């Protein structure tokens, strides 16, 4: 079957011409070097974030800081008490759950308890410096 109307139809009016790349772009010319640099920056941002970071060392916040003069035994005791508290909290949460959520929290509680046992063993073997 023959198509009578051309695709797109021929028009004599200059106002209805399809837009060209030059008339659509807000830039007069596209510089290939600028395009390449922009593409490199985008790739580095998404695929290599370390390339954008400065080589200055990271300075951690001191808002929550353990005093440098605290001895090892005190740190171990505090860690043991924190882990015991976390174990009890996980156990309490597990008591209010059912099914797989309960199993997941109980597994987490067991991991916390194993860490607490390891810290307790370290405390048992700790020999204070003389």
Rosetta blueprint (number, residue, H / E / L):
1 X L
2 X L
3 X L
4 X L
5 X L
6 X L
7 X L
8 X L
9 X L
10 X L
11 X L
12 X L
13 X L
14 X H
15 X H
16 X H
17 X L
18 X L
19 X L
20 X L
21 X H
22 X H
23 X H
24 X H
25 X L
26 X L
27 X L
28 X L
29 X L
30 X L
31 X L
32 X H
33 X H
34 X H
35 X H
36 X H
37 X H
38 X H
39 X H
40 X H
41 X H
42 X H
43 X H
44 X H
45 X H
46 X H
47 X H
48 X L
49 X H
50 X H
51 X H
52 X L
53 X L
54 X L
55 X L
56 X L
57 X L
58 X L
59 X L
60 X L
61 X L
62 X L
63 X L
64 X L
65 X L
66 X L
67 X L
68 X L
69 X L
70 X L
71 X L
72 X H
73 X H
74 X H
75 X H
76 X H
77 X H
78 X H
79 X H
80 X H
81 X H
82 X H
83 X H
84 X H
85 X H
86 X H
87 X H
88 X H
89 X H
90 X H
91 X H
92 X H
93 X H
94 X H
95 X H
96 X L
97 X L
98 X L
99 X H
100 X H
101 X H
102 X H
103 X H
104 X H
105 X H
106 X H
107 X H
108 X H
109 X H
110 X H
111 X H
112 X H
113 X H
114 X H
115 X H
116 X H
117 X H
118 X H
119 X H
120 X H
121 X H
122 X H
123 X H
124 X H
125 X H
126 X L
127 X L
128 X L
129 X L
130 X L
